[in-house]
Structure formats: structure tokens, C-alpha cells
Amino acid sequence: MSLGGEGAVVVKRKGGEMDRSTGNSNLLADGKGKDHHEENWSRQKRYSLVSFRELPDYMKDNEFILNYYRANWPLKEAFLSIFRWHNETLNIWTHLLGFILFVGLTMANLMEVQQVADLLSFITRSFPVSSNSNVSHNPEEFFVGATDQIELKGITTPEMDITPPLTSVTRWPFFVFLSGSMFCLLSSSICHLFSCHSHHLNLLLLRIDYTGITIMIITSFFPPIYYIFQCEPHWHFVYLGGITGMGIFTVVTLLSPALSSGKFRAFRAMLFCSMGFFGIVPAVHSTIVNWSNPRRNITLAYESAMALFYLTGTGFYVSRIPERWKPGRFDLAGHSHQIFHVLVVMGALAHYGATLVFLEWRDRHGC
């Protein structure tokens, strides 16, 4: 009896010990779960979007955009934010999609895929140039639609020159322009994606962004200057040398960290516009030289559209319209910098269309 009682006490004591240990383990588990939950909560809070008032001073650029900012995010979080909705999302994607578009156009021209490469020039042609365009490969269509075929043999108007190109002009100025456009669009997207990481990286990416804009302006001069004055190469040195010198001065000037702040926005725009206005001189010169060129009006239309897009975009960039009128309403979509980005891509596409006209003309008419 006594042995049994002692044994019962021991078992009960052991059971109590087991219960206490189980309780401690549950408490530890609950503590770890709570810590993990608090860690996740604090991490989410740390990488949540903040308001303009909460930003560090170096990120306070547009006081009319009030919310949805990223600030001091790690590179990984900043990279993944490309798939999140914040006030830089459309700034990133407008130029990233533009970069992808110009990569496609570049590859199409390198591979000589005319259906894609002539994306914008198809409206300048009234009739197909290829002999296969009016040929039906369906026997039934040959008999049914034979009366609808257009006879091209008797057409000899000057507006339609279907003679094959006699020469193939060099393409390197064309690809210089495409390369400059791709560099500008990609550097802009990277700047808007990662500038929230730190003050040092912010300054570095802004300088690269300004350099990309300058390079895009410089390289845009290469196709028209080279092809229009191909027979007078001394003008290449005058105009291309002049715009390159202005570009170097602009980049060196904007390397100053102080000029990257928001209060020098108008000054930066003035530098870039001055480079664009330099193009008025060769534009007037080329118009006089090529006054009798049948492609003159088409080229002027494309280049005028380019100038209109760029100048209008610059106006939005400087004025901060429409967010100036309704602060906070355009934080995510529709603010001035996003409109500026879209107009830059449209201006580059207009210049691409003009360059295709230059190439087609020079392929058919040498010096």
C-alpha cells in the first residue's frame, strides 16, 4: 500500500512536471509567434508608403504630390516595388515600355523586317512598293477578284516613285539615335525605380538621368544633319560639333548636387530647351537647301510634331500642372511628370518617323 501510494505520488509529480513543461513550451511557441508577427508588422510598416511630410529632405521635390511615397527602401524592396502601386509606378512604366518599344524597333531594323520597321512610315505611301503586295496566292481569288486589281504600269506621277533604290546609305546615324533614345528611357526608368533607396544613390541616378536626356537630344541631331547635308560634310562638323559641345556643357553643369534639387527645375529645363532650340538653325538651313525636295513637307510635319511634343512636355514638367490645381488628387495617376514622360516617348517616335523618311530619300537619291 505504501509502495503503491509513493508510486502514485511520483507519477502525479511526474505528470505535473510534464504538464508544466508542456505549458512552458506552449508559452515559448506563443512568444515566438508573437515576435514573428510583430516582426512582419514592423517590416510592413517600415516599407509602407509615406506622405510628403514624412519624406527626408532630399526627396522633397514636388509638394503638390501629397502621398504614396517610398523612402529609404532596400534595393530588393525598391526593385519589387515595380509591381506595386505608388506615385512612381507610372513614371517607371511609361519609359520602361518606351524602352521596350525602341528595342523592338531597333531589332526590326537590324533584322530588316519591313513590316515592323516601317511602323510610322506606312502613312507616307499611297501604294505598296513590293510587287508581291498585289498578288493573290489563292486561285479562287484570282478569278473572282481579277477585275479589282490595280494596273500600275501606266502610273508615272512624280508622287509615286516605284523604282528600286540605287544605293543604300549608311545606317550608323540612325542607330546612334535609337541607342541614345534607349539609354535615355532606360536610365529614366531605373532612376524612378531606385531613387528611393538612399541620398547617395538618389544623387547618382539623377545625374545619370540628366545625362540620358542630354544624350537623347544630341543623338537626335545625327540622322537629319547627316542625311540632309550628306553632300556637304563640312556642315556635319559645324552642327554636330555644336550640339555635342552644348551637351557636354549641360552634363558638366548638372553634375553639381545643388542643381539636382527641385528649386532648379526651371534652370534644368532651360538648359535642355536651349539644346533643342539650337536645332532651329540647321532646320532653317536644311529647309532652304531642300526646298524642292518632294519629301520636305512630310519631314517638316514629323519634326514639328516632335518639337511640339517635347516643348509641351517641358511645359508640364516646369509648371507641375495639373497637380498644382488639385494637390493630392493626381498623386497616383495623371500628374505632370507622367504626362511629360508620355510626351517624350511620342516625340521620339515622331523623330523616328522623320528619320525613316530621310533614309528612304537618301537610298533613292545620292549626291
C-alpha positions, 0 to 999 in steps of 0.5 A: 500500500505504501509502495503503491501510494509513493508510486502514485505520488511520483507519477502525479509529480511526474505528470505535473512536471510534464504538464508544466513543461508542456505549458512552458513550451506552449508559452515559448511557441506563443512568444515566438509567434508573437515576435514573428508577427510583430516582426512582419508588422514592423517590416510592413510598416517600415516599407509602407508608403509615406506622405510628403511630410514624412519624406527626408529632405532630399526627396522633397521635390514636388509638394503638390504630390501629397502621398504614396511615397517610398523612402529609404527602401532596400534595393530588393524592396525598391526593385519589387516595388515595380509591381506595386502601386505608388506615385512612381509606378507610372513614371517607371512604366511609361519609359520602361515600355518606351524602352521596350518599344525602341528595342523592338524597333531597333531589332526590326531594323537590324533584322530588316523586317519591313513590316515592323520597321516601317511602323510610322512610315506606312502613312507616307505611301499611297501604294505598296512598293513590293510587287508581291503586295498585289498578288493573290496566292489563292486561285479562287481569288484570282478569278473572282477578284481579277477585275479589282486589281490595280494596273500600275504600269501606266502610273508615272506621277512624280508622287509615286516613285516605284523604282528600286533604290540605287544605293543604300546609305549608311545606317550608323546615324540612325542607330546612334539615335535609337541607342541614345533614345534607349539609354535615355528611357532606360536610365529614366526608368531605373532612376524612378525605380531606385531613387528611393533607396538612399541620398547617395544613390538618389544623387547618382541616378539623377545625374545619370538621368540628366545625362540620358536626356542630354544624350537623347537630344544630341543623338537626335541631331545625327540622322537629319544633319547627316542625311540632309547635308550628306553632300556637304560634310563640312556642315556635319562638323559645324552642327554636330560639333555644336550640339555635342559641345552644348551637351557636354556643357549641360552634363558638366553643369548638372553634375553639381548636387545643388542643381539636382534639387527641385528649386532648379527645375526651371534652370534644368529645363532651360538648359535642355530647351536651349539644346533643342532650340539650337536645332532651329538653325540647321532646320532653317538651313536644311529647309532652304537647301531642300526646298524642292525636295518632294519629301520636305513637307512630310519631314517638316510635319514629323519634326514639328510634331516632335518639337511640339511634343517635347516643348509641351512636355517641358511645359508640364514638367516646369509648371507641375500642372495639373497637380498644382490645381488639385494637390493630392488628387493626381498623386497616383495617376495623371500628374505632370511628370507622367504626362511629360514622360508620355510626351517624350516617348511620342516625340521620339517616335515622331523623330523616328518617323522623320528619320525613316523618311530621310533614309528612304530619300537618301537610298533613292537619291545620292549626291 
